[in-house]
Amino acid sequence: MLRFAIGRLLQAIPVLLIVISVTFLLVHSAPGGPFSADKAVPPEVIKALEAQYNLDQPLWQQYLSYLGDVIQGDFGPSFKYSGRTVNELIAAGLPITAELGLYALLIALIIGITAGVMAAIRPNTLQDYIPMSGAMLGICMPSFLLGPLLVLVFGIYLDWLPVSGWGDIPGDKILPSITLGAAYAAYIARLSRGGMLEVLSQDYIRTARAKGLSEPLIIVKHALRGGLIPVVAFLGPAFAGLLGGSFVVETIFQIPGLGRFYVQAAFNRDYTMILGMTVFFATLIILFNLLSDMLAIWLNPKLRQQSRGDS
């Protein structure tokens, strides 16, 4: 397992290098600059600012300087938030975004596993068709459409839940969590159904039924561990996707997390903020993918043997 983890981490180094290089080139090739504004700024002021942030250097020198800072864990100062570094802004927004992602993942797991298991118990019946149709609807409906619909129904028409903020009013975390977790609940439902169908057709499940064990006991004690392996493998990229995909939800519900910083950085042409957030999210995706793969290997003896053979 240790060799597997080390091998995956070594493979992540060129991936991160490509992410940094491509993002750096795209950001600097975009029209305008971090100090462009509607109000005219004297050329000498712009030159002074560019010299302060090393933007007057050749592009290759800027790239090497930034790469050296990233290796040391320093994403540099923000161009728009004076006196604050990108690391400080990430540290300020990460707890809120992580909390939102955790709530959304819990909702996705509860709804998705329940729907998937119910569908797998009685395939090709209404008990299968109804939750899987709902899963397909959840996959097709984007968060920028679902969020306003939930706000319209539960926030405006019914007036049950607040429609903005985070932690200020009781219940203001419900709608954003549902909006962000709905699509992932749909994916988890389909993965749970497929995994459970495969396990329920195995010989040891037939043996358990022949011994007279109750169906709930067979599902909980014997089938879930193997049937949910696809879900476990999905958890890593899912949580990383929840963190990285919260931009729209945080904007809709006015949540002061990383997503809003990222969106504002794009509008403000805050080079270091865009680069730092991109590298940070790419690192999270790699780490969560690694953790989910290691957990799936631990749950599945066949994968353990395969990983030992590969190492």
Secondary structure as GFF3:
##gff-version 3
##sequence-region A 1 311
A	DSSP	alpha_helix	2	29	.	.	.	ID=ss1
A	DSSP	alpha_helix	43	52	.	.	.	ID=ss2
A	DSSP	alpha_helix	59	71	.	.	.	ID=ss3
A	DSSP	alpha_helix	86	121	.	.	.	ID=ss4
A	DSSP	alpha_helix	126	140	.	.	.	ID=ss5
A	DSSP	alpha_helix	143	150	.	.	.	ID=ss6
A	DSSP	pi_helix	151	157	.	.	.	ID=ss7
A	DSSP	alpha_helix	174	200	.	.	.	ID=ss8
A	DSSP	alpha_helix	203	210	.	.	.	ID=ss9
A	DSSP	alpha_helix	215	217	.	.	.	ID=ss10
A	DSSP	pi_helix	218	223	.	.	.	ID=ss11
A	DSSP	alpha_helix	224	227	.	.	.	ID=ss12
A	DSSP	alpha_helix	229	244	.	.	.	ID=ss13
A	DSSP	alpha_helix	247	252	.	.	.	ID=ss14
A	DSSP	alpha_helix	258	268	.	.	.	ID=ss15
A	DSSP	alpha_helix	271	299	.	.	.	ID=ss16
A	DSSP	alpha_helix	301	310	.	.	.	ID=ss17
###
